């Protein structure tokens, strides 16, 4: 548990610095935009590449990736069934509720939590690869179908996914690892330097985004769905991952790691997708913020029960 407290102290300290920077305005009106794009297009791909090159590929395509996939898709399916059965919400509201409660923030929070709580960023890689390669294309396609506002069509959605820099870095890293290619240190050093920038930049950018946020400031009809999505993300998904892990024979540290990854907050990409399709944006935005705050307590509980 002390590791979780120490990890979150580091994480929230950096987020706090980002909030202060946003409040003072020292980075200007476009500071968050530039920092987010630098992280997304430069630092995060470098971090993924370095992480893959330093890992055993068998640890990526293994039980943790299966647990990540089954728990994410399973929780999303449960949300769709529950909301459709007990409410009259349909279309974009239904889809955004499901993904808000089942898509984890594997990059912006997964890497820091894996680094500072679990001690190795490689624990975040199975989650990120599953979501980038499987879940993101799936929910973007579904959002496109229910909103029909993307002039480029489904092919345009697919092209934007394939062009994702994290997916490109993942593909390059996996090919190099599978072929047994040893990258010279002099070549890897600048990539490592960029990777070292990723986690602090992610946390600073998120802190910047919190300045001025007022979750649930007014009842816009989404409070019930926000509560459902947040509860599913913080409680249901870790429990689903726990059950699947136990069924697959995982115990000890391995079980603890997959449950921690399942307890990560809602991915900011969910809000980005909702904003892109003008679909239930407030629902996605507020769920991201609430789960990011609530994850602290959930991970403390998980650590008290499962940490070895």
N, C-alpha and C positions, 0 to 999 in steps of 0.2 A: 504493500500500500504506500510505503514511503516513496517508492519509485514513481507511482502515479502522481503523488502530491508534488514531488520535485519536477516531474515532467510538465505538469500543468502550470506550475509556477513559472517555468521558462516560457511555455507557450503563451500564457495569458499576459506575462510581462511584455512580450514582443507585440501582442495584439494591443495592449494598453499604450505602448509607444506609438503604434500606428494610429490609435484613436486621438492621442495628443497631437500628433503631426497633422491629422485631418482637421482637428479643432483650430489649430493655430494657422493653418493654411500655408505653411512654409513651402509646400510643393506646388502651390498654385492650383488653379481650377481643374487642371487635367492630370494632377499627380496620380490619383488612383487609377485612372485609365492607362497611363504610361506604365505604371508599376505592374498592373495586372497583365498587360500585353507582354512586358519584358519577362515576367514569370512564365506566362503561358507559352510563348514562342521560343524562348531562349533557355531559361534556367531549368524549368521542369523537364523538358526533353533531355537536357544534359544529365539531370539527376537520375532519370529512368535509365539512360544508357549506362551510366557509371554503376548503378545498382545492379543491372543485369550482367554486366561484364565481371562484376565481383561476386556473382552468385552461382550456385549450381542450378542449371536449368530444370533439373528434376524437382527442386524445391519450389519452382514456380508452377509447373504443370503437375500438381500433386493434390493431395486431399484439401489443403487450404483453398485452392482455387475452386474445387468442387463445392466446398462448404459455402464459399462466397457466392457462387452462382445459384445454388439451390436456396440459400437463405434470402437472397435478393429477389429472385423470381417468385419464390414461395410467398414472401411477405407482400409483394406487389399483387399477386393473385388473390390473397386473402383480403386485401384492402378493396380491390375491385369488387369481389363478391359481396363483402360486407356492406360497402357503401351503396351498391346497386340494390341490395336486398332491403336495406332499412331506410333508405332515403330515395328521393326522386331525382337526385343528381345524376346527370349523364354527360356524355361528350367530354369536353376539355376538363371540366371539374373532376370527373371520375378519374381521368388519366393522370392529371397533375397531383391529385391526392395520392394515388398509388405510387407514383415515382417519388413524391416528396417523402413518403414513408419507407422507401426501400432502396434508394440510390445513395450510397455513402460518399462522403467527401474524402475519397482516397488520396487525392493529391494535396490539396491545401491543408487538410488536417491529418490525413493518413500518414504522410511522410513524417511530420513532426511527432505524432503520437508513436509511430513505429520507432523513431529515432530516440525519443526521450523517455518513453515508457517501456517499450519492449527491447530497446537497445540495438536495433538493426532495422534500417529502412527496407530491407528485403521482404519483411513481413507485409508491407503494403503492396508489393508488386503483383501478387496473385489477384488481389481485389481490383487494382487499377486495370490490369490486362483484361479481366472478365468484363468490367464495365465499359472499357473503351472498345473492345472487340465485339461484344455481344449486346450488352444492355443499352448502351447509348444508341447504336443504330436502330434497335428495336423500338425504344420509346420515341425517338425522333420520327420514325416512320409512322407510328401510331398517332402522334400529335399532328403530323402532316395530314393524315387521313381524316381526323376528326375536325380539323380547322380549315383545311383546303385553302390556305392562304400563301403557300409557297409557290411563287410563279415558276420557279425552276423545276417543280415537280419532284417526285421521289428520287430521280436520278441526281438532281442537285443536292438533295439531302445526303445521298450516298457519297457523292464527290467531296462534300464538306467533311464527312467523317473520315474518309480515306486520307484526306489532306491534313488531318489533325496531327500536329507535330509530336505529340506524345505517342501516337500510334506509329508514326514513322520511326521515332527513336526506339520504340519497343521492337519493331520489325528488324531494324539494323542490329540491335543488341542480341536478339535471339539468333539471327543468322550467324553472327560472329561467334557466339557461344557454341552453337551446334556444330559449326565447322572447326571449332578448336583454335580459332585465330587469337594469337596473343598480340594485343595492341601495344606498341612501344610506349614506354613511360613518357617520353618527350612529346608524343602525340596526345596521350591521355591527360597530361597535366593541365592544359588550358580548359579541357572539358570538365575536369575535376574542379577547377576554380569556378567555372560557371555553375556547376552543381552545388558547390558550397554556398552560393548566393541564394539558391532556390527557397529553402525552408524559411529563413528570415524574411525574404521578400514576400512569400505567401502570407505569413502572419502579419506583416506590416500592412499589406494590401487589404487583408480582411479587417484589421483595426481601422483603417481609413474608411472602409465601407460602413462601419458601425456608427460613425459620426453622423448624427441627424436622423438615425433610424428610430422609428417609434412603432414597434410591433403592437398590433391590436389597439392602435390609438382610437379607432372608431369601428363600429360594427358594420362591416361591408358585406355581411352575409356569409363570411368564410370562417367565423370563429369555431364553429362546430367541426368543420373539416380540418382546420389547423390543429385542433386538439386531437382529432383522430390520427392524422398523419404524424404528429409529433410523438404521440403515445406509441404508435406502431414502430417508429424509427428508434426510439429510446428503449422500449421495453420488449415489444413483440419480436423484432428482428434479432436481437441478441439471444432471446430464448429459443427462437427457431434455429439459429446457428448452434446453440448449445445442444439442442436435441439431435440435430443432424450429426454434429461432431461425435456425440456419444454413440449414436447408431453406427457410425463408421469406425468406431473403436479408438477414437482419439482420447487421450488422457493427459493430465499434467500440464506442462508448459505449452504443448501443441494445442490443446483444447483452449487454454487461456488466451492464446494468441488469436485464434480465429474468432472467439467471442468478443475480444477487444476490438478487432477490426469491424465486426458487425455492429458494434455500438457507436461507431463514428457518426457524426452529425450528417444531416442532409447535405448533399453536394450543392455548391453554388451553381454548378452547371444546370441544375434543375430550374433555378430562377432564370438563368440565361435563356434556356429553351422556352420557358413560359413567356418571357418577354418577347422573344423572337416571333412566337406565334400568337402573341397577344391573348394568351390563354391563362386565366386564373393567376395573374402575376402576384397579387397580394398574398394569396394562399401559399405560393412557393417561397416568396421572400420571407414571410413571417415564420414559416416552418424552419427555414435555414437558420434564422437567428435564435429561435427558441431551442432547437436541438443542439446548436453549438454551445449554448449556455448549459443546458441540461446534461450534456454528455459528461461533464465533470463528475456529477453525483453518481451517474450510472457506472462510470468506470471505477470510481472508488468502491462501489458496491461489488462490482465484478471482481475487483482485486481482493477484497476482503474474503470473498467466497472461493475464488479459483486460483489466485496467485500462489505459485510454489517456490 
